[in-house]
Structure formats: structure tokens, C-alpha cells
């Protein structure tokens, strides 16, 4: 048995200082504050007063370690991706290992808008790598982000020529290639009735429908939520239609419906921290932190790359990727989950005022309490999105 002592346990409900954890057969047997009684055959580790948190769950990640889940392995000399069967088969495990170094223990791998043959090949590769990865995060399934989008103006860094109208038959074909492992699908509600039909089909199949990269108006978005959409793809990024005019746009409709979980990219570039505070205040600290990460994570030599017909370029400060030639269109991220958690804990403990909501707390929480809130967003809430009951908490 492995026993870890002298740690501050971060649980979903409280912080336990001077705690310990007993682990046997890869499972936590006991956690909390108790007298440790180790047998001679047990391994005892002194945590040195550090925090012990659950493994992070990243429900939206595209790449890392020089690999992209859809495009394969990056060839720096040619400045392009190699998507042959060998490179594509290597991608899931390589991405998984890159993010495991930053605390992610469960993840989904995201596909982007690409030729359907490429999407099918990517999904087959993900299916072949499902489950535990030696030295990496567990791959729980696929996130089909780019296929069912519509408007060029809302494409972001996705390649609009590969967008397809929502179609239950097409989804079933994609899911068959994925071995039934597609867990989340982004659908643009502005397709109207075809979008509603697909969302209902996803709901009935046990797949989470997400709204994102959307030009949808308020009523179209509400219809999608009524049909079963329960996730907002990197909320406020994408882009997604918003308006101050009543009744609002897609962003406003989503904010009115608390059953829709917000994905948030909290790298300090995608969303102004003050807006993050607005969103978290409106959701009572219930949101899912994601990375939306791309191949440069754990591969710092990649300064620019081309996926489809879009070029991503690393910013001068090295903090974010932008679509080449643009100021505000971001190309995924180079965020890792431990950095997302640290950012949110910092913003909460500093009690940043939201743009509209003011300060969230009368008295700012201490760093440890703020960390507890942030860890929930990287563990408990994404586990809930995926319906996982055996992960996400100590």
C-alpha cells in the first residue's frame, strides 16, 4: 500500500490540512486526517506540506507534444503536419503524455473541421488508444468540435470549407469510426431544425451536445438547449453571437440557462479575467476549465504551424497562439490544466471585480480556499459533464 502523509487535501467541499491518503491497487482507500499505521511492506511518502488534488479532467484538448489529434505529427523542417497512419496512431498517446506532465489524468481528444476522411482516421486512432496510457492521461473519448459548424464569420481558426450540415447519419458514421467513443459534439444552432434533430439524437445516444462557433440568435439557441444541448464550447470564444439588443444572442441565451455548463479557457488571453469573474459569478462558480490546447504544448520549438489552410503563430510573449495576420482571432491555446487552475485561484483570491458583476466576495477567499474552488472546475464539474462517478474527487 502507498501512504502519502503531511499534505493539504483539496476536496470538493473543504480543505484538510495535515491530511493523509492511503492507496491500494490504484484506488484511494482512505483520505483525511487520521493516525497513520504503516505496515513494513507499505511505502510511505512525506508530502512536505504540499497540496494534494485530484487528477485534472480536460474535456477539450486538441494537441500537445508536437502532435495534433486530427493532423498527426508536426514536421518542423517542412512546417507542416504528417498525417500518415503511423503519425496519426502515435498522436493520442503523445498528446496524453504531454498533458499528464501538467496534472491531467483524464482527457478527451478533439477533432477539428477537416476532410471527412481525415476526421474518420483521427477518430479511429483515438478509438485505438482509449483507456489508460502508460505515462499519460487516460483517454476517455473524442470531442467532435469542427464538423457541424456553419458560418464563416464564426469559424475562428476552423476551416469553414469542411463544415457539414447537422446529420444524424453522418454522426453515426463518425461515431462508428470512433468505436462509439464520441462524448461531445459541437453543433451550430443556426442550422435550425437539422440542428435540433441532431441534438436530440445526441441526447438519446448519451452524447453531450455543445453550442459554439455560432451565429445563432436567441430563439435558435434556446431551441437547441430545449432539445438537449448542455455545454457551451469555450464560452465567449469561437466566436459566438452576442448583442446588447433584446432578447440577446447565443451568449445571452446560454447565460440564462444554468443547465448549460460553460467551458472556459483561463489563460489570461482568451477571456479577460474580469469577464471570467462575471461568468463564474453568474454560474455560482460552476464551470469547466479546459485547455483547448494545440501541438506546441511541451514542444516549445514550434513557433508557427499550418492546420488545414490556417496558420497559427506564437505570440511574441510566448503566451498564446493567434491566427496569422489577425489581432483577436486565437488559434487554440498553449494552456495546461495546472496553469488554468493556478490562474483562476489567483483571480478569485485577489477578488477581481467583474466587468458587470463587481466583486464576487465580500472578503476575498484565502489562496487555499480559492484553490479548492478552481480545482472543482478542473475535476468535479468536467467529471459531471462526462458522467464519470469514479474520478474527480478525493
C-alpha angles and dihedrals in degrees: 000000000000116000121190114195138182098035136133104238117215108207125173092256107030149001119252114200119200090020134154139206131209117206126188128172091357092303131107107243099178137001132179138058110329142132108273115227109183124192119220091256094052124101113227121196123189108222092203093227093298125144118267114204135170118267111274121252114215110192095180120047131134106180155345142161090048093303135109121202092227103031104037127218123000116237105206095193092055095033090227141095125261108219101178117136093265095052092044093049090053095049103080096051093042092051090045093054093047092057096039087067087066099049102272111137101166127035148161120225116224129220121209134211105291139134108304092242088058093048091050090049091049092049091050089052092050090048090053090055101044119139131019118005117201106250091359146083120284110261107225099180146288135310111208102204112155109038103077100045125116124185122073091209089060097042096102104184093340118110105246096200088073097053115122132198114253109274127169092208092053091049091051090052091050092047091050089056087050091052089243091303101122104121103172133027126187113220127185106228092205088083085077118201095010088056092049091050093051093046091052090048091050091049091050090048092052094250122132115240115214132195119221148124083039138159089186120141124228098270094046090051092047089051090053092051091047088053091055111276106152107170136061111216108232090330115234090012128084086056113275129188117263134166138174089220116100132293088018134223137273093299093052093046091052092049090054092057113068092187088074111086115219120227109212129194101207103186094120091249106067095049128020105245089235090061089047086058090051092051094045092047091052090048095042090240092308109132138112120247113218136176104213079199126186135204098282091073105110088359104084094171091076107094097160137004142172124233114180103328095325125100121209119203128194112238119247091254090050093236105111145013121241132192103256113263095016133101103203107024107097124202105220113287145269090226124135125203097246089055091048090052092047092050094051093045089052094048092048095047090049087051094226112202114241118236090247107007101053119213116351097212133043086218121022113247117244117258094262094052090045088051090054090056092047094047090054088058090054097043122014097038099046088045087055091051089055095041092241113157099173098061142046102060144062 
